[in-house]
Amino acid sequence: MSKSRQPSSRIRGSSITHPPGRVALPTQPGWDYLVFAHSGLFTALTESQAWTIPAHRALCVPDGTRVRIDTTRRSAIRCLYLDNALDLLGPEVRVVSLTPLMRELLSHAIAAAPMTLDEPADSAAITLLAHLLDNEPDAPLQLPLPANPMAHEAALAIIDDPAVELDRLLRTVGANRRTLERRFAAETKMSLGQWRRRARILAAIGLLADGHSVTHVAVTVGYASPSSFVVAFRSEVGAAPRDFMRGAVRRSATS
């Protein structure tokens, strides 16, 4: 933990239950924050990345970064604000998996906030949380967003409707397939097909977390059959949908 500011450095917390739609998190200069769903899930977008974040993961956001957060259903959103002089979250937006211990520490910090760190127990809790965050690898399945306006519009259209047909998408953005393929390859290092598959899997994780069946999810995100969806899902996350979600439930068992 950085020693550049004395124990008066503060920790703040926020707990809101948000209806479906855009989440307006209170932010101000000088604060990093970590946001997660106590229940439900949310989608987060910056200018260059997109993520779907279920309840067993958290988004780390450094001071000054603009993030759009959306929910598709009522979700309990928790946010821990950290004086950026503490330098706990690092310089980049990232997503981490939450172990049961990390969730307990976050819940304690949010409930105890505001914290001044001159209390030994609070200082110890935040120091332990910082250590766990430092040693937690970034969670996979982020989506790089292209900067080109046409390709960016196409990417957002796919996120909004993962099952959108390619011909309709091309008409919507006014591009031909070759041009769009070239933009995605150059700016995301993924082919358009690879990018669409990952977008579909991210959307599928949200639907699975809502309790929908694999068959329903497969059709909703644009797959012709459950078997083709399972193959695509496994190739992206390394596990079949039910196995992945069981692991997510185990990780968030203390929520």
C-alpha positions in Angstrom: 0.0 0.0 0.0 1.4 3.4 -0.9 2.6 5.5 2.0 2.3 8.8 0.0 -0.7 9.9 2.1 -1.0 9.6 5.9 -3.7 7.5 7.7 -6.3 10.2 7.0 -6.7 8.6 3.6 -10.3 7.5 3.2 -12.3 4.6 2.0 -15.9 5.1 1.0 -18.8 2.7 0.2 -22.0 2.7 -1.8 -24.8 0.2 -1.9 -27.7 0.6 -4.3 -30.4 -1.7 -5.7 -30.7 -0.6 -9.3 -33.6 -1.2 -11.7 -32.8 -2.3 -15.3 -31.1 0.3 -17.3 -28.1 2.7 -17.0 -26.4 2.7 -13.6 -25.4 6.2 -12.4 -22.6 5.6 -10.0 -21.5 8.7 -7.9 -17.9 9.5 -8.8 -15.6 12.4 -8.2 -12.0 13.2 -9.0 -9.3 11.6 -6.8 -11.0 8.3 -6.2 -10.5 4.8 -7.7 -13.3 2.4 -7.3 -14.2 -1.3 -7.4 -17.8 -2.2 -8.4 -19.5 -5.5 -8.2 -23.0 -7.0 -8.1 -24.1 -8.5 -4.8 -26.9 -10.0 -6.8 -27.6 -9.8 -10.5 -25.0 -8.7 -13.0 -24.1 -5.8 -15.2 -22.4 -4.8 -18.5 -19.5 -2.3 -18.4 -18.2 -0.4 -21.4 -15.2 2.0 -21.8 -14.1 3.6 -25.0 -12.0 0.5 -25.8 -13.4 -2.5 -23.8 -16.6 -4.2 -22.9 -17.3 -6.8 -20.2 -20.2 -8.8 -18.8 -19.7 -9.0 -15.0 -21.7 -11.6 -13.0 -21.8 -11.7 -9.3 -18.6 -13.6 -8.8 -16.5 -10.9 -10.5 -15.7 -7.2 -9.9 -14.6 -4.3 -12.1 -11.6 -2.2 -10.9 -11.7 1.4 -12.3 -8.9 3.9 -11.9 -9.6 7.6 -11.2 -10.6 9.5 -14.3 -11.8 6.6 -16.4 -15.3 6.9 -17.9 -17.3 3.7 -17.7 -20.8 3.0 -18.8 -22.6 0.4 -16.7 -25.9 -1.1 -17.7 -28.1 -3.7 -16.1 -30.8 -5.9 -17.8 -32.6 -6.7 -14.6 -32.9 -5.4 -11.0 -29.4 -5.7 -9.5 -27.8 -5.0 -6.1 -24.7 -2.9 -7.0 -21.9 -2.5 -4.4 -19.1 0.0 -4.8 -15.9 0.6 -2.8 -14.2 4.0 -3.4 -10.5 4.2 -2.6 -8.4 7.3 -2.3 -6.2 7.1 -5.4 -3.1 8.0 -3.4 -3.4 4.5 -1.9 -2.8 3.0 -5.4 -4.6 -0.2 -4.7 -6.3 -1.0 -8.0 -3.6 -0.3 -10.6 -3.5 2.0 -13.6 -5.9 0.1 -15.9 -9.5 -1.0 -15.9 -9.6 -4.7 -15.2 -12.0 -7.4 -14.1 -11.1 -9.8 -11.3 -12.8 -12.9 -9.9 -14.0 -12.6 -6.3 -13.1 -15.3 -3.9 -15.3 -15.7 -0.8 -12.7 -14.0 1.3 -12.5 -11.1 -1.0 -16.3 -10.7 -1.0 -16.2 -10.7 2.8 -13.5 -8.1 2.9 -15.3 -5.9 0.4 -18.6 -6.2 2.3 -16.9 -5.3 5.6 -15.2 -2.3 4.0 -18.4 -1.0 2.4 -20.4 -1.5 5.7 -17.6 0.2 7.7 -17.0 3.1 5.4 -16.0 5.8 5.7 -12.7 4.4 6.9 -9.7 6.5 7.9 -7.1 3.6 8.2 -5.9 4.8 11.5 -7.9 2.0 13.1 -5.6 -1.1 13.1 -8.4 -3.5 12.2 -9.5 -1.4 9.2 -6.0 -0.9 8.0 -5.3 -4.7 8.2 -8.5 -5.5 6.3 -7.6 -3.1 3.5 -4.0 -4.2 3.4 -5.2 -7.8 3.0 -7.7 -6.9 0.3 -4.9 -5.0 -1.6 -2.7 -8.1 -1.4 -5.5 -10.4 -2.7 -6.2 -8.0 -5.6 -2.5 -7.8 -6.5 -2.4 -11.6 -6.7 -5.7 -12.1 -8.5 -5.2 -12.6 -12.3 -7.4 -10.6 -14.6 -10.6 -12.5 -15.5 -10.9 -13.4 -19.2 -13.7 -12.6 -21.6 -13.3 -8.9 -22.1 -14.2 -7.5 -25.5 -11.8 -5.0 -27.2 -13.8 -2.3 -29.0 -12.7 -0.9 -32.3 -12.1 2.9 -32.5 -13.2 3.4 -36.1 -16.7 4.9 -35.9 -18.3 2.5 -38.3 -16.8 -0.6 -36.6 -17.5 0.8 -33.2 -21.2 1.3 -34.1 -21.2 -2.3 -35.4 -19.7 -3.6 -32.1 -22.3 -1.8 -30.0 -25.1 -3.2 -32.3 -23.8 -6.7 -31.7 -23.6 -6.1 -27.9 -27.2 -4.8 -27.9 -28.4 -7.8 -30.0 -25.9 -10.7 -30.1 -28.2 -12.6 -32.5 -28.3 -9.9 -35.1 -27.9 -11.3 -38.6 -24.7 -10.2 -40.4 -26.6 -8.8 -43.5 -28.8 -6.7 -41.2 -25.7 -5.5 -39.3 -24.0 -4.4 -42.5 -27.0 -2.5 -43.6 -27.3 -0.8 -40.2 -23.8 0.5 -40.3 -23.6 1.0 -44.1 -20.5 -1.1 -44.6 -19.6 -4.2 -46.7 -18.3 -7.3 -45.0 -14.7 -7.0 -46.2 -14.4 -3.5 -44.9 -15.8 -4.5 -41.5 -13.6 -7.6 -41.3 -10.6 -5.5 -42.0 -11.4 -2.9 -39.3 -12.1 -5.5 -36.7 -8.9 -7.4 -37.5 -6.8 -4.3 -37.4 -8.3 -2.7 -34.3 -9.3 -5.6 -32.0 -6.8 -8.3 -33.2 -9.8 -10.6 -33.7 -11.8 -11.5 -36.8 -15.3 -10.3 -37.0 -16.5 -13.9 -36.4 -14.3 -14.4 -33.4 -15.5 -11.0 -31.9 -19.2 -11.9 -32.5 -18.7 -15.3 -30.8 -17.2 -13.7 -27.7 -19.9 -11.1 -27.6 -22.5 -13.9 -27.8 -20.8 -15.8 -25.0 -20.7 -12.7 -22.8 -24.4 -12.2 -23.3 -25.0 -15.8 -22.7 -23.3 -15.7 -19.3 -25.8 -13.0 -18.2 -28.8 -15.0 -19.4 -27.5 -18.1 -17.7 -27.0 -16.2 -14.5 -30.7 -15.2 -14.8 -31.6 -18.8 -14.7 -32.5 -19.4 -18.4 -32.0 -22.8 -19.9 -29.1 -23.6 -22.2 -31.6 -24.1 -25.0 -33.2 -20.7 -24.5 -29.9 -19.0 -24.2 -28.5 -20.6 -27.3 -31.4 -19.4 -29.5 -31.4 -15.9 -27.8 -27.8 -15.2 -28.6 -28.0 -16.5 -32.1 -27.0 -20.2 -32.2 -28.9 -22.7 -34.4 -28.7 -25.4 -31.8 -27.8 -26.0 -28.1 -24.9 -28.2 -29.2 -23.3 -25.6 -31.4 -23.7 -23.1 -28.5 -22.1 -25.4 -26.0 -19.1 -26.0 -28.4 -18.6 -22.2 -28.8 -19.1 -21.6 -25.0 -16.5 -24.2 -24.1 -14.0 -22.8 -26.6 -14.2 -19.3 -25.0 -14.2 -20.1 -21.3 -12.9 -23.7 -21.1 -16.0 -25.2 -19.6 -19.5 -26.2 -20.6 -22.2 -23.6 -19.6 -23.6 -25.6 -16.6 -20.1 -26.3 -15.3 -19.0 -22.7 -15.7 -22.1 -21.4 -13.9 -21.7 -24.0 -11.1 -18.2 -22.6 -10.6 -19.5 -19.1 -10.5 -22.1 -20.0 -7.8 -19.4 -21.7 -5.7 -17.2 -18.6 -5.9 -20.0 -16.3 -4.8 -21.4 -18.7 -2.2 -20.9 -16.1 0.6 -22.7 -13.3 -1.2 
